[in-house]
Structure formats: structure tokens, C-alpha cells
Amino acid sequence: MCYGATAQMSTPPEIDAYLDRIGHRGPIDPTLATLRSLVLAHVSTIPFENLDVLLGRPIALDLPSVVRKLVHEQRGGYCFEHNGLLLHVLETLGFAVTPLSARVRLQRPRDMTPPRTHMFLRVTIDGVPWMADVGVGGLSPTSPVRMDLADEQPTAHEPRRLVAEDGRWFHQVLLRDDAGTAWHDVCEYTGESMPPIDREVANWYTSAHPQSHFRNRLLVARAGPDGRRHTLLDTVLTLRERDGTAARRTLTGPDELLAVLADVFGLRFPAGTRFACETLPW
């Protein structure tokens, strides 16, 4: 099947299923316009979530497992699943893509060295490198970010920039809240590629190490196509508007949690499902 008037290629079944999942009906030729459309559709449709970790299920990174979970089972996942799936899609569509390793720095001071447990994609189009990262939680950029510029760049949601300091690059987001407006680190990287074996090792740490924050808190997030974001951190559900204002609500029980997962994030679990997380009071 082909999507879009300019598409001339016959796409494999998993690509067709992915495009159906995210609701993409436009061209699929390897252009910046296509990349922008895919990134926004992906983060607006497939949630970021660590629920399988809390259910004691292994996180498999092979392509059939990721396609089954994120596409056919209508679930979400974290960076290695999200960006691993997008990597396969972009390569199949003819994009020049390199997976890069990174350290997540959200809410972490600069004097702390977090583990190298994140992966994003460098997509080169007409000689210009772009960051595509659909798997960095509640602040996944909803548009590609040009990697050879230090200037502020608009996205479908918050402004972004990439700044170089001491041989490292920092992906930053401009957030507005009650305290004002400020740039915050999202992740840092050196430009080093992340082959499959490195992803497997980092994935084990992320999903199985006792000190991994994915084992000790519940996190679900999805961006909206209208500039808003929903984030669930443990029992607190937050709706952040485009202007930075936020409305918060505290969930009071496990049944309400299951209802929110289904109604807000499209994640459906059998009645009675319970997530093993010490930050949940029930």
C-alpha cells in the first residue's frame, strides 16, 4: 500500500500498520515535510509509558516485539521502543538516519552524571542534520530540531535549542510556569552512535536495575496535536496548556488510574490490574 499522491514505493505491512496507527495519510517520501508530519503524529498518538516494567514484564527491543506492542496492541513504551520503531520506519522510507546515545537530564543538576540510557535519531536531509526524538517522556519534541544551529527553534509545542558546552551538546526546552520562563536541559549527547548491543545493555539497566527510576515511579505522557500535553506521574495527572499553564488532579485509587489510562492515554488494561510501584499509595 502507498500513502500520499507523491508516494511511489510499496511499503511493508508493518509500515502500513504504523502509518494507520498514527493516522498519517500524507506523502512518505524522505523529505523534511514528511519527517515533521511523522514526528508530530507519532508523539500525539503513541504514549510514552513504563507500565510493563511495573508489571514485571521484560522489555524486548526486536522489531516484531516493538511493532506488536506499540502498533498492534495499541500500547506505548519508552525511548528504545519509540525511537527504535521510528528508526526502522525512516530507514524503510529512504531517510538517512543514525541512532545516537544520550543522557537524560530532566530535573537533574549539571554536576550529576546520569546513565547513558537514552537514544534519539539524527536524520540528515539535503546535508542538514535534524534531531528526531519521539521517546523522551513528557517533553518529547513534537517537531524535528535542526542540529547545526544554536538558535531558538519553534516546534508544534515548546521552543527548543541545542547548545554546545565543553565538548557536549545539550538539548534544551523553554518552559513557562508560575516561576517565569527558563531554559531546561532535556538531554546531553556527544554525537556517539548507539548500536543495537549498546541499546540492549542500556535497556536492561532501564527496565531491571533497582535504581532505575522507571522501576520506582509510574510515568505516562502524550502530546496533543493542539499544543497541549497530558502527563501522569504516579498519582498526579497534569494537563499543560500551550501557554505553560497547568491543571493538576490527584487520582485516589487504582480503578480511577485504570480509567485515566484508558480515557486520556488510550491504554487499556483488564479490570483489577495493579502496578507494582512504591510511589502509589494503594
N, C-alpha and C positions, 0 to 999 in steps of 0.2 A: 504494500500500500504506500502511496505517496501523499504528502500533505503540502498544500500550497501550490499556487499556479506555477511557481518557478522551480519546484522540486522535480528533478528528473530521475532520481535514484529510487531503486526498490529497497525498502528498509526491512531489516529482520523483524520477526514477530515481537521480540522484547522491546524494540524501539517503538513500534506501533503502539504497544501496550503502554509504554511510558508516556508517549505523547497523548494518548487518551486519558491517562491518569492525571496529568497536569492540565489538560484542556487546551493543549496547543494545536491550533488549526492553521497556522501561518506557514510561510516558507521554511525550509530546513536546510537551505544552502549555507555554507560556512562563512557567514558574514557577521558583522557586529550587531546588526539589527536582529538576526536570529538569536545570537547569544543573549542579548538583552531580554528578548521575549522569553527564552527558555528559563533564564535565571529567575525572573520575576514570577513566572508561572510555577516554577518548582517550589520556591520558598512560600508562595501563597497557598500551596495545595498540600505538600507533604510535610508533616510536622517534624520538628526536632524533638526527640524523646529518648529517655533511658529506661523505659519501663521493663524491657526484657531483662536488663541487669538486675532490677529489683525483684523480678520473678524467678531469678536463679537460672535463666536460660542463657546458653552460650551465644555470643555474637559472631556469626560466620560472615566472612568477607568475600567468599567466592561469588561470582556473578549470579549463578542460579539462585543462591540463597537470598542475595540482596534484592533481586528482581521479584522473587516470590513474596518477600516481606513488604517492601516499600511500594510495590506496584500492585500485585495481585491480591495481597491480604490487606491492602489499604492502611498499612501501618506507617510509622516514621522510624527514625533511628538517629544515630549521631554521625560525626564528620566522616569517618571511614566508609560508612554505608552511603550517606548522601553524596559525598564528593566522588566516591568510587563509582556509583551509578552514573553520575553526570560525566565522569571521565570516559566511561565506556560509550555513552551516548554521543558525546562530542567527537571522540575518535572515529566512531562509525559514520558520523555525518561529514567527516573530512576536515575537522578542525585540527590545528597543530597544538597539542596540549601536553603539559608536563606537570605531574603531581609534585608539589613542594611541601616540605615538612615545616612545622611551625610550633611555637609555644603559645598557648592561650594566656592572655594577660588580663582578662576582665577582672576588675576588683582586686588586682594583685599589685603590690608596690614594686618599683623598679629594682630594688635591692634583693628581691626574691627571684630565684631561678626556677620556674615551673618546668615540669617534664615536657619533652618534645613529643607530645601526643596529639598533635593536630595536623591535618592535611588540607591544603587548598589547591586550586588549579591555576597555573599560568597558561593563558590562551593567547597565542600570537596570531594577530590578524593584520595582514599587509605590513608586516615588520614591527607592529606595535604590540607590546605585551599588556595583557589585561588580567587582573585578578578576578576569578570566579570562585566564590565560597558560599555554598548553599548549606553548610553544616557547622556554623559556629553559634548555635543556640538562638537566644532571643535577640541577637544583633547580627544575624546573617545578612550581609549586604544584599539588597534586592536589585542591584544593578551591577554590572562589571565595573571594576575600578581600574583606571589606567595606571600602570606600574612605573612608568618613566616620568611621572610628574609628582611634585611635592605640593601642588596647589590643592585647595579645597575643591572637591568634586561632588556635584549633586547626584543623588540616587532617587529611586522611587520612594524612599523613606528618608533616613537621616543623611546629612552630608558626611563624606569620608575624606581621608587624606592618607598618604603614605610618606613617612618621614624617615630619613637615614640618620643614624647616630652610632658612632663607634663600630662601624662595620656591620650593623644590624639595621633592618628596616622594621618600622612599627606601623601597623595598620591601626588607624585611629578613627573614632566616630565622634561627631559633635552632638552632645546631648543637652537638651534643655529641660530643666526641672525647677523645683521651688528654690533651689540654691543659686540658680543662674544658668549660664551656658558655658560649657567647658569641653575640651577635647579629652577623650578617654582612650587608653590603649585597648585594643581588641586582641591582637596577637603580634608576635615578633617572628621574623624569619631571616635567614641568611641567603636564601636562594638555592639551598641544597635540595636536590630531588629526593623523593621518598619512594623507593621501590617497594614491591609487594612484601618482601621479608621484613622491612622496617615497619610497615603498616601492621603486620601480624604481631610483632613484638609490642608495639605501642597499643594495639587493640587489646592484647592480653592485660597490660597494665590498667588500661582504662576500664575494662569490664570486670577484672578479677582481683586487682591489688586492694588490700584492705584500706589503704589511704587514698584511693581514687575517689574523687568527690562524686562520681556517678554511682558509687555504691552506698553513699551516705546521704543522698538527697534525691527528691523527685523533681524532675525538670521536664517540662513540655512547653514548646513555643511554636508559634506560627505567625508569619506576617500576613497582613491583609492587602489586597490589591488597592485599597483606598488610602494607604499610608499609615494605617493603624497596626498595632501588634498586640497579640494576646500572649501572655506568659503565665505559666503555672509553676511556682516554686514551692514545693512542699504543699502547704495548705492555702497559700495566698495566690489568688487569681488576679492578674493585673491586665487592664486594658489601657494601653498607652496611645494617646491620640497623636496625630501628625505634629501638633504644636508642642509636644512634650508633656502635656498634662496627662495625669494618670488617675484612673479609678481602680480601687482595690477592694477585694472581697475575700473574707476568710471562710474556707469550707469547714463544715462542722462534723462531717462523718464520712465513712468510706462509700456509702451509697451515693452521697452527693458528689464525691470525687468521680465515681464511675459515670454519673450523669454529665458532669462537666467535660470529662474526656470525650464522651460521645457527642454532646451537643456543640461544644466550642471547637474541638480539635478533630472530630470525625474518627476518634479512636474507640472502638467498641470491644468490650471485654464481657465475659459471662457474668451474670449476677453472682455476687459473693466473692469475686476476685479481690484479693488483698495483696498489697505491695509491701515487701519487707524493707522498711525504711525507718531508721531510728528517729527521724525528724517528724514522722507522722504520729500524732498523739493517740491514735486509736489502734 
